[in-house]
Amino acid sequence: MKQEKLINPEFDIPYYIFDEIVEYIEKTAQGRCKTMKWENIKSLLKCAVINERLTERQAEYIEEKYSREKEDKEK
């Protein structure tokens, strides 16, 4: 039986990433520039991991939770 690694979803997201995610969600709702915005967020997540502000697993969790790009590819 394979056990999933659990992550505490209550970790602190750096404000600069949080702000970008909020703007991304707003633009997604309006149907504007979302792919470009998501690429920026992915870059910020990588920088946060490098600077030890987030773990790799936390960055993956944020991508899985907030990315709307996968939904568009499935349609």
All heavy atoms as an XYZ file, in Angstrom:
644
protein
N       0.846     -1.176      0.000
C       0.000      0.000      0.000
C       0.895      1.244      0.000
O       1.729      1.415      0.861
C      -0.898     -0.033      1.232
C      -1.762      1.180      1.362
S      -2.499      1.240      2.998
C      -4.176      1.041      2.602
N       0.721      2.069     -0.992
C       1.517      3.286     -1.102
C       0.899      4.377     -0.238
O      -0.294      4.626     -0.289
C       1.556      3.745     -2.556
C       2.445      4.927     -2.772
C       2.444      5.319     -4.234
C       3.257      6.575     -4.402
N       3.217      7.063     -5.766
N       1.759      5.002      0.580
C       1.280      6.041      1.462
C       1.599      7.410      0.871
O       2.713      7.652      0.420
C       1.971      5.921      2.808
C       1.037      6.009      3.950
C       1.789      5.790      5.260
O       2.990      5.653      5.296
N       1.040      5.745      6.323
N       0.608      8.280      0.816
C       0.794      9.635      0.313
C       1.492     10.477      1.378
O       1.192     10.366      2.556
C      -0.556     10.288      0.003
C      -1.178      9.863     -1.274
C      -0.439     10.392     -2.485
O      -0.066     11.567     -2.512
O      -0.229      9.585     -3.396
N       2.426     11.318      0.930
C       3.049     12.262      1.851
C       2.054     13.387      2.101
O       1.531     13.983      1.172
C       4.328     12.834      1.251
C       5.455     11.863      1.213
C       6.708     12.556      0.735
C       7.848     11.582      0.693
N       9.086     12.218      0.233
N       1.794     13.634      3.356
C       0.864     14.697      3.718
C       1.634     15.982      3.958
O       2.783     15.975      4.371
C       0.092     14.325      4.982
C      -0.784     13.088      4.869
C      -1.440     12.778      6.203
C      -1.847     13.269      3.808
N       0.990     17.084      3.694
C       1.594     18.389      3.932
C       0.613     19.225      4.738
O      -0.591     19.117      4.549
C       1.954     19.088      2.608
C       2.716     20.357      2.898
C       0.752     19.367      1.769
C       3.371     20.942      1.671
N       1.146     19.994      5.628
C       0.304     20.888      6.396
C      -0.137     22.029      5.483
O       0.687     22.842      5.079
C       1.092     21.420      7.596
C       0.298     22.418      8.405
O      -0.865     22.687      8.114
N       0.919     22.962      9.418
N      -1.412     22.110      5.138
C      -1.870     23.154      4.215
C      -1.883     24.542      4.852
O      -2.227     25.513      4.207
C      -3.272     22.703      3.834
C      -3.727     21.871      4.973
C      -2.486     21.215      5.526
N      -1.473     24.658      6.097
C      -1.506     25.934      6.798
C      -0.137     26.596      6.865
O       0.151     27.323      7.790
C      -2.069     25.707      8.193
C      -3.374     24.953      8.149
C      -4.476     25.604      8.933
O      -4.206     26.556      9.658
O      -5.597     25.147      8.794
N       0.728     26.344      5.888
C       2.033     26.990      5.880
C       1.912     28.413      5.355
O       0.927     28.772      4.718
C       3.048     26.182      5.060
C       2.666     25.991      3.619
C       3.018     26.931      2.663
C       1.973     24.857      3.210
C       2.666     26.757      1.337
C       1.624     24.672      1.890
C       1.966     25.628      0.947
N       2.897     29.237      5.630
C       2.886     30.630      5.197
C       3.376     30.749      3.758
O       4.472     30.320      3.432
C       3.784     31.486      6.091
C       3.217     31.650      7.487
O       1.982     31.645      7.629
O       4.013     31.782      8.433
N       2.543     31.344      2.933
C       2.919     31.618      1.549
C       3.489     33.029      1.528
O       2.845     33.958      2.034
C       1.688     31.537      0.615
C       1.096     30.134      0.640
C       2.064     31.942     -0.809
C      -0.210     30.007     -0.129
N       4.685     33.215      0.969
C       5.228     34.581      0.891
C       4.235     35.521      0.205
O       3.556     35.144     -0.752
C       6.498     34.406      0.042
C       6.897     32.981      0.265
C       5.598     32.229      0.389
N       4.160     36.755      0.717
C       3.170     37.704      0.233
C       3.271     37.947     -1.268
O       2.256     38.038     -1.953
C       3.279     39.037      0.984
C       2.255     40.023      0.512
C       0.921     39.892      0.903
C       2.586     41.036     -0.377
C      -0.040     40.766      0.437
C       1.629     41.918     -0.846
C       0.317     41.778     -0.434
O      -0.635     42.635     -0.909
N       4.489     38.042     -1.793
C       4.650     38.332     -3.230
C       4.068     37.216     -4.090
O       3.589     37.471     -5.189
C       6.119     38.614     -3.582
C       7.088     37.496     -3.267
C       7.417     36.552     -4.217
C       7.680     37.408     -2.012
C       8.311     35.528     -3.936
C       8.579     36.400     -1.726
C       8.890     35.455     -2.685
O       9.767     34.448     -2.394
N       4.065     35.993     -3.597
C       3.447     34.882     -4.335
C       1.933     34.922     -4.148
O       1.179     34.753     -5.099
C       4.030     33.527     -3.894
C       5.517     33.456     -4.280
C       3.252     32.371     -4.527
C       6.240     32.226     -3.778
N       1.497     35.160     -2.926
C       0.064     35.255     -2.632
C      -0.593     36.322     -3.508
O      -1.642     36.091     -4.112
C      -0.132     35.581     -1.149
C      -1.557     35.857     -0.785
C      -2.461     34.824     -0.608
C      -2.006     37.167     -0.631
C      -3.788     35.078     -0.283
C      -3.325     37.432     -0.305
C      -4.214     36.388     -0.134
N       0.041     37.486     -3.597
C      -0.482     38.589     -4.392
C      -0.617     38.187     -5.869
O      -1.622     38.489     -6.512
C       0.439     39.797     -4.237
C      -0.168     41.069     -4.778
O      -1.369     41.295     -4.545
O       0.571     41.843     -5.415
N       0.377     37.498     -6.395
C       0.336     37.048     -7.794
C      -0.767     36.010     -8.009
O      -1.441     36.013     -9.037
C       1.688     36.471     -8.218
C       2.781     37.504     -8.358
C       2.537     38.461     -9.510
O       2.237     38.009    -10.631
O       2.659     39.673     -9.284
N      -0.954     35.120     -7.044
C      -1.999     34.092     -7.162
C      -3.382     34.753     -7.190
O      -4.243     34.382     -7.992
C      -1.900     33.045     -6.036
C      -0.648     32.177     -6.255
C      -3.155     32.179     -5.963
C      -0.327     31.238     -5.119
N      -3.585     35.741     -6.324
C      -4.870     36.457     -6.301
C      -5.129     37.120     -7.650
O      -6.210     36.998     -8.220
C      -4.910     37.491     -5.152
C      -6.123     38.410     -5.289
C      -4.923     36.793     -3.808
N      -4.114     37.787     -8.185
C      -4.275     38.446     -9.484
C      -4.527     37.413    -10.588
O      -5.354     37.626    -11.479
C      -3.031     39.274     -9.807
C      -3.213     40.161    -11.009
C      -2.024     41.080    -11.238
O      -1.285     41.387    -10.287
O      -1.855     41.490    -12.394
N      -3.830     36.278    -10.523
C      -4.017     35.193    -11.495
C      -5.461     34.688    -11.468
O      -6.094     34.521    -12.510
C      -3.041     34.061    -11.181
C      -3.301     32.774    -11.897
C      -3.012     32.631    -13.251
C      -3.819     31.670    -11.228
C      -3.233     31.441    -13.915
C      -4.040     30.475    -11.887
C      -3.749     30.358    -13.222
O      -3.973     29.181    -13.873
N      -5.986     34.469    -10.279
C      -7.358     33.968    -10.149
C      -8.350     35.000    -10.691
O      -9.306     34.649    -11.384
C      -7.663     33.582     -8.690
C      -6.843     32.334     -8.320
C      -9.151     33.333     -8.479
C      -6.872     31.968     -6.860
N      -8.110     36.271    -10.386
C      -8.986     37.328    -10.913
C      -8.949     37.363    -12.442
O      -9.981     37.452    -13.089
C      -8.565     38.691    -10.359
C      -8.894     38.880     -8.903
C      -8.313     40.158     -8.312
O      -7.487     40.827     -8.981
O      -8.676     40.486     -7.173
N      -7.749     37.273    -13.017
C      -7.626     37.312    -14.475
C      -8.224     36.063    -15.112
O      -8.803     36.129    -16.186
C      -6.167     37.483    -14.884
C      -5.675     38.868    -14.605
C      -4.316     39.107    -15.184
C      -3.916     40.530    -14.877
N      -3.249     41.184    -15.937
N      -8.077     34.919    -14.446
C      -8.670     33.684    -14.951
C     -10.186     33.827    -15.030
O     -10.808     33.423    -16.008
C      -8.295     32.488    -14.055
O      -6.879     32.351    -14.049
C      -8.898     31.197    -14.559
N     -10.770     34.425    -13.992
C     -12.218     34.634    -13.974
C     -12.663     35.550    -15.114
O     -13.754     35.394    -15.660
C     -12.648     35.220    -12.630
N     -11.789     36.480    -15.510
C     -12.102     37.406    -16.598
C     -11.673     36.856    -17.957
O     -11.968     37.449    -18.990
C     -11.392     38.741    -16.359
C     -11.837     39.432    -15.110
C     -10.929     40.601    -14.749
O      -9.915     40.848    -15.397
N     -11.285     41.306    -13.691
N     -10.920     35.750    -17.958
C     -10.460     35.145    -19.196
C      -9.291     35.876    -19.855
O      -9.139     35.830    -21.057
N      -8.441     36.527    -19.051
C      -7.322     37.288    -19.609
C      -5.969     36.773    -19.118
O      -5.851     36.345    -17.990
C      -7.416     38.767    -19.198
C      -8.650     39.435    -19.684
C      -8.663     40.900    -19.328
N      -8.506     41.082    -17.889
C      -7.899     42.115    -17.326
N      -7.376     43.059    -18.055
N      -7.820     42.216    -16.027
N      -4.936     36.844    -19.952
C      -3.501     36.597    -19.694
C      -3.163     35.579    -18.622
O      -2.200     35.758    -17.914
C      -2.745     37.840    -19.282
S      -3.251     39.432    -19.681
N      -3.935     34.572    -18.479
C      -3.674     33.674    -17.366
C      -2.437     32.813    -17.545
O      -1.715     32.582    -16.585
C      -4.887     32.813    -17.080
C      -5.341     31.996    -18.254
C      -6.634     31.317    -17.941
C      -7.045     30.559    -19.175
N      -8.260     29.899    -19.053
N      -2.126     32.351    -18.735
C      -0.961     31.487    -18.927
C       0.314     32.242    -18.619
O       1.193     31.729    -17.922
C      -0.930     30.917    -20.356
O      -2.143     30.202    -20.581
C       0.245     30.000    -20.554
N       0.432     33.446    -19.108
C       1.612     34.253    -18.826
C       1.745     34.496    -17.327
O       2.832     34.404    -16.767
C       1.497     35.597    -19.547
C       2.778     36.062    -20.151
S       2.513     37.453    -21.263
C       1.998     38.739    -20.160
N       0.658     34.800    -16.666
C       0.657     35.051    -15.227
C       1.062     33.786    -14.471
O       1.826     33.843    -13.516
C      -0.719     35.543    -14.788
C      -0.852     35.860    -13.326
C       0.104     36.906    -12.847
C      -0.382     38.280    -13.090
N       0.530     39.306    -12.547
N       0.563     32.636    -14.897
C       0.904     31.391    -14.207
C       2.384     31.070    -14.366
O       3.021     30.595    -13.425
C       0.038     30.226    -14.680
C       0.346     29.026    -13.851
C       1.002     27.904    -14.243
C       0.083     28.864    -12.463
N       1.158     27.054    -13.184
C       0.598     27.618    -12.076
C      -0.537     29.653    -11.489
C       0.510     27.138    -10.764
C      -0.625     29.180    -10.192
C      -0.111     27.942     -9.847
N       2.953     31.343    -15.513
C       4.389     31.115    -15.712
C       5.195     31.982    -14.740
O       6.209     31.538    -14.208
C       4.792     31.396    -17.160
C       4.264     30.370    -18.149
C       4.702     28.942    -17.841
O       5.885     28.729    -17.509
O       3.856     28.044    -17.927
N       4.751     33.200    -14.506
C       5.404     34.082    -13.543
C       5.321     33.491    -12.134
O       6.300     33.507    -11.388
C       4.770     35.476    -13.587
C       5.488     36.469    -12.728
O       6.709     36.502    -12.679
N       4.727     37.299    -12.040
N       4.171     32.970    -11.762
C       3.997     32.363    -10.445
C       4.920     31.155    -10.294
O       5.554     30.978     -9.247
C       2.523     31.969    -10.207
C       1.659     33.226    -10.102
C       2.372     31.103     -8.956
C       0.171     32.980    -10.141
N       5.017     30.335    -11.331
C       5.913     29.172    -11.264
C       7.359     29.609    -11.043
O       8.082     28.998    -10.259
C       5.791     28.331    -12.533
C       4.521     27.501    -12.571
C       4.288     26.768    -13.866
C       5.450     26.033    -14.425
N       5.120     25.290    -15.648
N       7.773     30.684    -11.686
C       9.128     31.215    -11.488
C       9.321     31.703    -10.051
O      10.360     31.456     -9.437
C       9.404     32.360    -12.452
O       9.391     31.901    -13.774
N       8.312     32.391     -9.527
C       8.394     32.873     -8.146
C       8.458     31.710     -7.158
O       9.182     31.772     -6.154
C       7.201     33.768     -7.821
C       7.180     35.128     -8.506
C       5.854     35.834     -8.234
C       8.344     35.987     -8.046
N       7.711     30.640     -7.436
C       7.752     29.465     -6.566
C       9.144     28.832     -6.567
O       9.663     28.454     -5.510
C       6.699     28.433     -6.992
C       5.246     28.826     -6.726
C       4.305     27.840     -7.398
C       4.974     28.906     -5.233
N       9.757     28.740     -7.740
C      11.115     28.188     -7.825
C      12.101     29.046     -7.038
O      12.956     28.526     -6.330
C      11.550     28.070     -9.284
C      10.838     26.966    -10.023
C      11.244     26.920    -11.478
C      10.408     25.898    -12.221
N      10.660     25.899    -13.650
N      11.971     30.363     -7.151
C      12.844     31.271     -6.393
C      12.629     31.102     -4.882
O      13.588     31.115     -4.110
C      12.584     32.722     -6.780
S      13.209     33.158     -8.403
N      11.383     30.948     -4.472
C      11.077     30.769     -3.047
C      11.690     29.476     -2.519
O      12.175     29.436     -1.381
C       9.564     30.775     -2.829
N      11.701     28.430     -3.326
C      12.321     27.163     -2.915
C      13.838     27.355     -2.795
O      14.447     26.956     -1.793
C      11.982     26.023     -3.903
C      12.813     24.783     -3.620
C      10.493     25.683     -3.823
N      14.431     27.989     -3.789
C      15.881     28.226     -3.772
C      16.283     29.061     -2.550
O      17.298     28.790     -1.909
C      16.343     28.906     -5.081
C      16.241     27.907     -6.236
C      17.753     29.456     -4.958
C      16.415     28.515     -7.609
N      15.465     30.056     -2.228
C      15.759     30.931     -1.088
C      15.238     30.384      0.238
O      15.222     31.104      1.241
C      15.189     32.329     -1.340
C      15.911     33.026     -2.457
O      17.134     32.988     -2.527
N      15.165     33.659     -3.342
N      14.771     29.142      0.221
C      14.280     28.426      1.400
C      13.113     29.112      2.100
O      12.958     29.037      3.304
C      15.436     28.180      2.379
C      16.515     27.317      1.768
C      17.677     27.051      2.700
O      17.748     27.664      3.793
O      18.524     26.222      2.342
N      12.273     29.782      1.310
C      11.034     30.351      1.849
C       9.913     29.318      1.807
O       8.956     29.405      2.549
C      10.613     31.580      1.039
C      11.582     32.739      1.068
C      11.596     33.493      2.390
N      10.312     33.865      2.905
C       9.682     35.002      2.663
N      10.233     35.901      1.895
N       8.510     35.237      3.212
N      10.028     28.349      0.877
C       9.087     27.234      0.750
C       9.893     25.959      0.518
O      10.995     26.014     -0.017
C       8.163     27.426     -0.457
C       7.168     28.576     -0.449
C       6.483     28.668     -1.803
C       6.134     28.387      0.642
N       9.302     24.822      0.877
C       9.905     23.544      0.510
C       9.423     23.191     -0.899
O       8.450     23.766     -1.395
C       9.493     22.421      1.479
O       8.084     22.182      1.339
C       9.831     22.765      2.923
N      10.082     22.246     -1.523
C       9.643     21.812     -2.858
C       8.214     21.282     -2.801
O       7.416     21.542     -3.687
C      10.583     20.742     -3.411
C      11.867     21.315     -3.944
C      12.696     20.277     -4.676
O      12.127     19.531     -5.504
O      13.892     20.229     -4.415
N       7.905     20.534     -1.751
C       6.554     19.963     -1.612
C       5.503     21.058     -1.447
O       4.416     20.967     -1.993
C       6.518     18.983     -0.431
C       5.182     18.290     -0.276
C       4.861     17.411     -1.497
N       3.482     16.988     -1.409
C       2.548     17.285     -2.303
N       2.841     17.950     -3.383
N       1.310     16.905     -2.134
N       5.841     22.110     -0.713
C       4.896     23.220     -0.558
C       4.656     23.913     -1.898
O       3.517     24.250     -2.226
C       5.411     24.218      0.478
C       5.354     23.688      1.891
C       6.074     24.572      2.880
O       7.043     25.243      2.538
N       5.603     24.555      4.119
N       5.717     24.111     -2.670
C       5.578     24.733     -3.992
C       4.710     23.859     -4.901
O       3.844     24.368     -5.622
C       6.955     24.964     -4.614
N       4.918     22.545     -4.852
C       4.099     21.624     -5.649
C       2.637     21.705     -5.216
O       1.738     21.690     -6.049
C       4.597     20.190     -5.485
C       5.923     19.927     -6.154
C       6.501     18.566     -5.785
O       5.825     17.773     -5.075
O       7.641     18.306     -6.178
N       2.411     21.773     -3.918
C       1.052     21.864     -3.391
C       0.351     23.119     -3.926
O      -0.804     23.063     -4.355
C       1.089     21.889     -1.856
C      -0.264     22.082     -1.224
C      -1.136     21.012     -1.071
C      -0.684     23.331     -0.789
C      -2.390     21.180     -0.493
C      -1.927     23.516     -0.221
C      -2.775     22.434     -0.076
O      -4.015     22.613      0.488
N       1.055     24.250     -3.922
C       0.476     25.503     -4.425
C       0.139     25.356     -5.908
O      -0.941     25.762     -6.348
C       1.438     26.686     -4.184
C       1.526     26.975     -2.679
C       0.980     27.926     -4.946
C       2.612     27.963     -2.304
N       1.046     24.754     -6.678
C       0.779     24.550     -8.110
C      -0.454     23.677     -8.316
O      -1.321     23.996     -9.129
C       1.981     23.911     -8.796
C       3.079     24.888     -9.085
C       4.114     24.323    -10.030
O       3.729     23.775    -11.088
O       5.294     24.443     -9.711
N      -0.541     22.578     -7.576
C      -1.679     21.662     -7.722
C      -2.978     22.336     -7.304
O      -4.027     22.130     -7.920
C      -1.456     20.409     -6.869
C      -0.340     19.523     -7.371
C       0.068     18.456     -6.359
O      -0.615     18.304     -5.315
O       1.088     17.793     -6.603
N      -2.922     23.142     -6.276
C      -4.122     23.760     -5.714
C      -4.659     24.916     -6.567
O      -5.866     25.047     -6.736
C      -3.787     24.267     -4.300
C      -4.916     24.866     -3.550
C      -5.759     23.807     -2.950
C      -6.792     24.442     -2.037
N      -7.766     23.501     -1.587
N      -3.768     25.744     -7.129
C      -4.216     26.989     -7.747
C      -4.108     27.060     -9.264
O      -4.692     27.948     -9.867
C      -3.484     28.178     -7.122
C      -3.813     28.317     -5.660
C      -2.900     27.947     -4.689
C      -5.059     28.773     -5.258
C      -3.218     28.041     -3.344
C      -5.391     28.869     -3.922
C      -4.458     28.501     -2.961
O      -4.779     28.583     -1.638
N      -3.364     26.167     -9.880
C      -3.218     26.245    -11.335
C      -4.526     25.908    -12.038
O      -5.163     24.901    -11.740
C      -2.127     25.296    -11.825
O      -2.079     25.309    -13.236
N      -4.908     26.756    -12.969
C      -6.096     26.509    -13.797
C      -5.680     26.053    -15.181
O      -6.509     25.805    -16.032
C      -6.941     27.787    -13.926
C      -7.363     28.395    -12.618
C      -8.327     27.484    -11.872
N      -8.811     28.108    -10.667
C      -8.452     27.730     -9.443
N      -7.581     26.787     -9.281
N      -8.959     28.320     -8.381
N      -4.389     25.955    -15.434
C      -3.880     25.614    -16.754
C      -4.216     24.174    -17.141
O      -4.543     23.894    -18.261
C      -2.369     25.821    -16.817
C      -1.927     27.237    -16.447
C      -2.670     28.310    -17.211
O      -2.577     28.312    -18.447
O      -3.335     29.136    -16.569
N      -4.168     23.263    -16.200
C      -4.475     21.846    -16.483
C      -5.918     21.680    -16.915
O      -6.204     20.907    -17.807
C      -4.206     20.988    -15.253
C      -2.751     20.915    -14.901
C      -2.552     20.130    -13.634
C      -1.119     20.237    -13.156
N      -0.931     19.654    -11.846
N      -6.813     22.430    -16.297
C      -8.235     22.340    -16.633
C      -8.477     22.708    -18.087
O      -9.259     22.084    -18.770
C      -9.063     23.261    -15.727
C      -9.077     22.816    -14.295
C      -9.767     23.825    -13.398
O     -10.293     24.833    -13.905
O      -9.785     23.597    -12.190
N      -7.779     23.734    -18.576
C      -7.962     24.165    -19.959
C      -7.438     23.116    -20.927
O      -8.005     22.897    -21.982
C      -7.236     25.492    -20.212
C      -7.974     26.660    -19.584
O      -9.137     26.467    -19.184
O      -7.391     27.747    -19.510
N      -6.345     22.434    -20.595
C      -5.785     21.419    -21.478
C      -6.696     20.203    -21.571
O      -6.738     19.531    -22.576
C      -4.400     21.012    -20.961
C      -3.363     22.085    -21.163
C      -2.019     21.663    -20.622
C      -1.026     22.813    -20.733
N       0.243     22.497    -20.104
N      -7.425     19.905    -20.488
C      -8.320     18.749    -20.475
C      -9.579     18.995    -21.290
O     -10.221     18.072    -21.723
C      -8.692     18.406    -19.018
C      -7.503     17.856    -18.247
C      -7.822     17.649    -16.764
O      -8.960     17.920    -16.358
O      -6.929     17.218    -16.036
N      -9.962     20.254    -21.487
C     -11.203     20.575    -22.218
C     -11.074     20.398    -23.686
O     -10.116     20.438    -24.304
C     -11.632     22.025    -21.909
C     -12.130     22.139    -20.501
C     -12.583     23.565    -20.250
C     -13.078     23.696    -18.804
N     -13.478     25.033    -18.500
